[in-house]
Structure formats: C-alpha cells, structure tokens
Amino acid sequence: MDLQSLTLLVEILDAGNLSEAARRLKMSRANVSYHLNQLERSVGAQLVRRTTRRAEATEIGQRLYQHGLAIQNELQAARESATALGEGLVGRVRLSVPSGYGQLVMSDWLIDFKRLYPGIVLDVLFENRIEDLLRDEVDIAIRVIPEPPQNLVARALGPVRYVACASRAYAQEHGLPTQLDQLSGAPVVTAAVIGKQLRISAYQGEERREVVLEPTLISENFLFLRQAVLAGLGIGLVPDYVVQEDVRRGEVLTTLDDWRLSIFGTQMFMLYMPNRQHTRATRTFIEFILERARAGSTGGPGAVQTPAAARSLPS
C-alpha cells in the first residue's frame, strides 16, 4: 500500500462515486476502478461498496480513509509551512453561502478577509441547498437550519429572525395583517421548499403557533424577493437582513413584530467536516468569520432594529 493508493481511496469516498472521482482525478473511470481493485487485493478485503450511483466505505475502508485523510492534511500543512516561510498566509478555501445572507451580510466580510490575506484563494458558491454539501468539494458551508446534521461540526453564527413586511405603498393601499391567521389569506412573497406545504412558525413567550401559507411569489433568491416586496406585490416573509436598510429608510414597514417568525430555522450555522484537519488558511477563515459574527451578535446576523416610526403608517 502506498500514498497514491490511499489518496485514490480518499477521493473516491469524498466524491461519492467512481465517475465523480475520475473527473476530479482527471482519470478514466475504468482506471480508477482498476486501481481500487488493486488496492483491495493488496489489503485482502473489500474497502468500497459500489452501486451504480454510490460508493460507500466498508468498516475497513472507513479506517483506511481516516488514515489517508490525515496523511493528506499533514502533507498540505507541510506544503503551506514551506510556502509561507517569509511570505503571507496562503491556501484555498471553498465556501458555500446562502444567496441572500452571502450577498447582503457576508460580502463585506469576505472582501475584508481577502484584503487581510491576499494569498488565500476564496472560492465562493452562492446557493441554498443543504443536501450533499460534502460532495461539492466544499470546505465550509453557511446555512439556516432548525438542527445541524449530526455528522458535521456546527458553529453557531447567531439567530435568524424573519419579518413580515410590505412596501409603504402596499400598506397604504391594502393595510397590513395584524393577526397571524391573516397571513394565510394574504398575497405572500417568500421562499419555500419545493414539494412541501409551506408553514411559518411563530413564537411569543411560551406560545408557539403555525400558519399555513399560500404564497403568490416564491423564490430562493432573496434579492429578488426584496425587489418584489419593494414593488408592492404582497407581504414579504423574509429574514430581517434582507430588508433592513429599506426598513431604516421607511420604504418598507414591518408588522406582527411581537412574534418571532421562522420558516427554515432560527439559527445560522457554519458547517464543516469533523474528521478533517483543516489547513491554516481554512482555520484562519473560520476564526475570522466567527469573530465577525460575534461582533454583530447583539441583534443576530444583520438584525433589523426596527424604529417605531417605520412600524406604522402615518396618520
């Protein structure tokens, strides 16, 4: 058994199937399969269970995977140490962030990080999917979820608060809902999970209620949802950071402010693999983002401090 064989095993299991591993390694699938077979023969045991779509580690395969991953990380750390002698911090961080939070809150953080560490390459994906984060060659993912997956390390970045809101023009013409139940019959502008009935959870002290919604406009792109709210298309149910500047300017009014609203979850998490020894670049990035999140934690990520004047229409 050699380092190349262990590297092959790590790539196959990280990729999830032989075809994807072949693409990442720039090899043919047949070649990947051949080398895997040779490794299994040398070990004398099956290391990977293959189906047409998936490649999963056996118990022995998982143990070898952990050793291979540790060796890879140590080699990467050694390369970084050698490269960093007399130079600034270098490396690469591949990051997945939600479209709205990433653009409206984290963009300034990422730009500041690049200014501090110009030698680190940031590869940023703006997406909202939760499934198969580890298969996308992502080092770190930022997500709003009710509970983080047990197989990942989750670092809390702060609470996420949804607001019910509308443009001032819409509120003047149609009024704003003052009771939770009124949301079920309102033209709602929000995000949703495809194929699932959309419900909003509302909390007030010890009380918890749910309201079934029938949105008039649905999108995963929160910048588009913000435009729709400003255009007066309905009642927006969006995270507070999406409309915080519009609320401060008085262009958007909020309602039902006594309720804490949630659709996808109430916490923002940073997620990453528990068994991966991160490079110096990745560790530096994690600490930088956690520090930025803590600095703004008084109201949560991008929280809206809604002025009283913005919550009600002029008489």
C-alpha positions in Angstrom: 0.0 0.0 0.0 1.3 3.4 -0.9 0.3 7.1 -0.5 -1.1 7.2 -4.1 -3.5 4.3 -3.3 -4.7 6.0 -0.1 -5.2 9.2 -2.0 -7.3 7.4 -4.5 -9.5 5.9 -1.7 -10.0 9.3 -0.1 -11.0 10.8 -3.5 -13.5 8.0 -4.2 -15.2 8.3 -0.9 -15.2 12.1 -0.8 -16.7 12.1 -4.4 -19.4 9.5 -3.6 -19.0 7.5 -6.8 -16.3 6.4 -9.2 -17.3 8.6 -12.0 -17.0 11.8 -10.0 -13.7 10.6 -8.5 -12.4 10.0 -12.0 -13.4 13.6 -13.0 -11.6 15.1 -10.0 -8.5 13.0 -10.5 -8.6 13.5 -14.3 -8.5 9.8 -14.9 -10.9 7.4 -16.7 -13.5 5.6 -14.6 -12.0 2.3 -15.7 -8.6 3.3 -14.5 -10.0 4.4 -11.1 -11.8 1.1 -10.8 -8.7 -0.9 -11.7 -6.5 0.9 -9.1 -9.2 0.4 -6.4 -9.4 -3.3 -7.2 -5.6 -3.5 -6.9 -5.7 -1.7 -3.5 -8.4 -4.1 -2.3 -6.4 -7.1 -3.4 -3.3 -5.8 -1.6 -5.3 -5.3 1.6 -7.2 -8.6 1.2 -10.6 -7.0 1.9 -13.4 -5.0 0.2 -12.9 -1.3 1.0 -15.7 0.2 -1.0 -19.3 -1.0 -1.7 -20.2 0.1 -5.2 -23.6 0.6 -6.7 -24.5 2.3 -10.0 -24.8 5.6 -8.2 -23.0 5.4 -4.9 -19.6 4.4 -3.4 -19.7 3.8 0.4 -16.9 2.7 2.7 -16.9 -0.7 4.4 -15.7 -0.7 8.0 -12.1 -1.4 6.9 -12.4 1.1 4.1 -13.5 3.8 6.6 -10.5 3.2 8.8 -8.1 3.5 5.9 -10.0 6.6 4.7 -9.3 8.3 8.0 -5.6 7.4 7.8 -5.4 8.6 4.2 -7.2 11.9 5.1 -4.9 12.6 8.0 -1.8 12.0 5.8 -3.2 14.3 3.1 -3.9 17.0 5.6 -0.4 16.7 7.1 1.2 16.9 3.7 -0.9 20.0 2.9 0.1 21.6 6.2 3.8 20.9 5.4 3.5 22.4 1.9 1.8 25.5 3.5 4.5 25.8 6.1 7.2 25.6 3.5 5.5 28.1 1.2 4.7 30.5 4.0 8.3 30.9 5.1 9.0 34.6 4.6 5.6 35.1 2.9 2.0 35.8 3.9 -0.6 33.1 4.6 -1.5 31.1 1.5 -4.0 28.4 0.6 -7.5 27.9 -0.7 -10.9 27.9 1.0 -14.0 26.8 -0.8 -17.1 28.2 0.8 -20.9 27.7 0.2 -23.2 30.5 1.5 -26.9 31.2 1.2 -27.7 33.6 -1.7 -29.3 36.4 0.4 -27.1 36.2 3.5 -24.0 35.8 1.5 -24.6 38.8 -0.7 -26.2 41.1 1.9 -24.3 40.3 5.0 -21.2 38.3 4.3 -19.9 40.0 1.1 -18.2 42.8 3.2 -16.7 40.2 5.5 -15.3 38.2 2.6 -13.8 41.3 1.0 -12.2 42.4 4.3 -10.8 38.9 4.7 -9.2 39.0 1.2 -7.6 42.3 2.0 -6.1 40.9 5.1 -5.0 37.6 3.4 -4.4 38.3 -0.3 -2.5 35.0 -0.6 -5.6 32.9 0.3 -7.8 32.0 -2.7 -11.5 32.3 -1.8 -13.8 30.1 -3.9 -17.4 31.2 -3.0 -20.6 29.4 -4.1 -23.9 31.3 -3.5 -26.5 28.6 -3.1 -29.2 27.4 -0.7 -29.1 23.6 -1.0 -28.5 21.6 2.2 -28.2 18.1 0.7 -24.8 16.6 -0.1 -22.7 19.5 1.0 -19.7 17.3 1.4 -20.0 16.0 -2.2 -19.4 19.5 -3.7 -15.8 19.7 -2.6 -16.8 22.5 -0.1 -14.7 23.2 3.0 -17.3 25.2 4.8 -21.0 25.8 4.4 -23.1 28.5 6.0 -26.8 27.5 6.4 -30.0 28.4 8.2 -31.4 25.1 9.5 -33.5 24.1 12.6 -30.9 21.5 13.7 -27.5 20.9 12.3 -26.7 17.4 10.9 -25.0 15.2 13.5 -22.2 14.2 11.1 -20.9 17.8 10.8 -19.3 20.3 13.1 -21.8 23.2 13.6 -20.6 26.6 14.9 -23.5 29.0 15.6 -23.2 32.4 13.9 -26.3 33.8 15.6 -30.1 33.9 15.4 -32.0 34.5 12.2 -35.3 36.5 12.5 -37.9 36.5 9.8 -40.1 39.6 9.4 -43.5 40.1 7.9 -43.2 43.3 5.9 -44.5 45.2 2.9 -43.7 48.4 1.0 -45.2 51.6 2.3 -47.3 52.0 -0.8 -48.8 48.4 -0.4 -49.5 49.1 3.2 -51.3 52.3 2.5 -53.5 50.7 -0.2 -54.2 47.3 1.4 -53.2 47.6 5.1 -51.0 45.2 7.0 -52.1 42.0 8.7 -52.4 42.5 12.5 -53.2 38.8 13.3 -51.2 35.7 12.5 -54.1 34.0 10.9 -54.4 36.8 8.4 -51.2 35.7 6.7 -52.9 32.6 5.4 -55.1 34.7 3.1 -52.6 37.3 2.2 -50.5 37.5 -1.0 -47.2 36.3 0.5 -43.8 36.8 -1.1 -41.3 34.3 0.3 -39.0 31.3 -0.2 -40.3 27.7 0.1 -39.2 24.1 0.0 -40.2 22.5 -3.3 -42.9 19.8 -2.9 -43.6 20.7 0.8 -46.5 22.7 2.2 -45.2 26.0 3.5 -45.8 26.7 7.1 -44.5 29.6 9.2 -43.8 29.1 12.9 -44.4 31.9 15.3 -43.2 32.2 18.9 -44.4 34.6 21.6 -43.1 33.8 25.0 -44.1 30.2 25.7 -46.7 30.2 22.9 -45.9 28.6 19.6 -48.3 28.7 16.6 -48.1 27.6 13.0 -49.8 29.2 10.0 -50.2 27.5 6.6 -49.2 29.9 3.8 -50.2 30.0 0.1 -47.6 32.3 -1.4 -48.2 34.4 -4.5 -44.5 34.5 -5.4 -41.8 32.0 -4.4 -38.1 32.2 -5.0 -34.8 31.0 -3.4 -33.2 34.4 -4.5 -33.8 36.7 -1.6 -32.6 39.8 -3.5 -35.4 39.1 -6.0 -37.9 38.7 -3.1 -36.7 42.1 -1.8 -37.4 43.7 -5.2 -40.9 42.1 -5.2 -41.6 43.5 -1.7 -40.5 46.9 -2.8 -42.6 46.7 -5.9 -45.7 46.2 -3.7 -46.5 42.6 -4.8 -47.5 41.4 -1.3 -46.5 40.7 2.2 -42.9 39.6 2.4 -41.8 36.9 4.8 -38.0 37.2 4.7 -35.0 37.2 7.0 -34.6 40.6 8.6 -31.2 41.3 6.9 -32.9 41.2 3.5 -34.9 44.4 4.1 -33.0 46.0 7.0 -31.9 49.1 5.0 -35.3 49.5 3.4 -36.9 49.5 6.9 -34.5 52.0 8.2 -35.3 54.3 5.3 -39.0 53.9 5.9 -39.6 52.3 2.5 -40.7 49.0 4.0 -42.9 48.6 7.0 -43.0 45.6 9.3 -45.9 44.0 11.2 -46.5 41.3 13.7 -43.3 42.4 15.4 -44.4 40.9 18.8 -44.0 37.4 17.2 -40.7 35.7 16.4 -41.2 34.2 13.0 -39.4 31.3 11.3 -39.7 29.3 8.1 -36.4 27.3 7.7 -34.9 27.7 11.2 -34.0 30.2 13.8 -30.2 29.8 13.8 -27.4 30.5 11.3 -24.7 27.8 11.4 -21.2 27.3 10.0 -20.8 23.7 9.0 -17.7 21.6 8.2 -16.4 18.1 8.4 -15.4 16.8 11.9 -12.7 14.5 10.8 -10.8 16.9 8.5 -7.6 18.5 9.8 -8.1 22.0 8.3 -5.3 23.9 6.6 -4.0 27.1 8.2 -6.0 29.1 5.6 -9.2 27.3 6.5 -8.7 27.6 10.2 -7.9 31.3 9.8 -11.0 31.8 7.8 -13.2 30.0 10.3 -12.0 32.2 13.2 -12.3 35.4 11.1 -16.0 34.7 10.3 -16.8 33.6 13.9 -15.3 36.9 15.2 -17.3 38.9 12.7 -20.5 37.1 13.6 -19.8 37.7 17.3 -19.1 41.4 16.7 -22.6 41.7 15.2 -24.3 39.3 17.6 -26.2 41.9 19.6 -29.1 41.6 17.2 -28.1 38.5 15.3 -26.8 38.3 11.8 -27.9 41.5 10.1 -30.7 42.0 12.6 -33.2 44.8 12.0 -33.6 47.3 14.8 -37.0 48.5 13.6 -37.6 52.1 14.5 -41.1 52.8 15.8 -41.7 55.3 13.0 -41.2 52.6 10.4 -43.6 50.1 12.0 -46.8 52.1 11.4 -48.3 54.2 8.7 -48.6 57.9 9.2 -52.0 59.0 10.4 
